[in-house]
Amino acid sequence: MDLPFDVLKDMVSQLSEAELDELRQCIESRQVGRRKGKWRTAAKQQAEDADDLIDWEFVEYAKREADFSVTLEEVRAILVKVPDSLSAAVIAERADEGLQVINPEIP
């Protein structure tokens, strides 16, 4: 919602001390630190944290080794031939590693 600055200023000037303090706390909770003179919002911090989880070395390796001549249909045809359930194997591996299994039921 966009408000003209004068309208926002008038609205803020009508707030009580308690309401101003609550507003200040809300604003500060969204600002998690300074970087290069700019405030980072919580959303931007979360994006940076997620970016840290990406294995960029592997991404570069995958780009180099990718074979774009392989089609999705070819991959599916190969995966159909895999014995047992691939999802069951992944769930079992995650359980062995102590990771949370979101959907333990396998069709």
Residue, then its C-alpha position, 0 to 999 in steps of 0.5 A: m500500500d503506497l501512501p503519500f508522505d504527508v498522509l503517513k506523517d500525519m498518521v504517525s503524528q497521531l500515534s501514542e507513545a506506546e504505539l510509536d514504540e511498537l511501530r519502532q520495534c516492528i521496523e527494527s525487527r525487520q532490519v537485521g543489520r547494516r551492510k555497505g551502508k544499507w539496511r538489510t531486511a529480514a527477507k534479504q537476509q533469508a535470501e543470503d542465508a539460502d544462497d550460502l546453502i548452494d554448493w556453487e562448485f557443484v553447480e559449475y561442475a554440473k554446468r560443465e558436465a551437462d549433456f543437453s542432448v538427453t531428453l526428459e523422456e530418455v531420463r524417464a525411460i531409464l528411471v522406470k527400469v530402476p528396481d524397487s522404489l527410488s523414493a523409498a531409497v531416498i526416504a530410507e537414506r534420509a532416515d539413516e542420516g537423521l533427517q526429517v522425513i516429510n512424507p513417509e508413506i510410499p505408494 
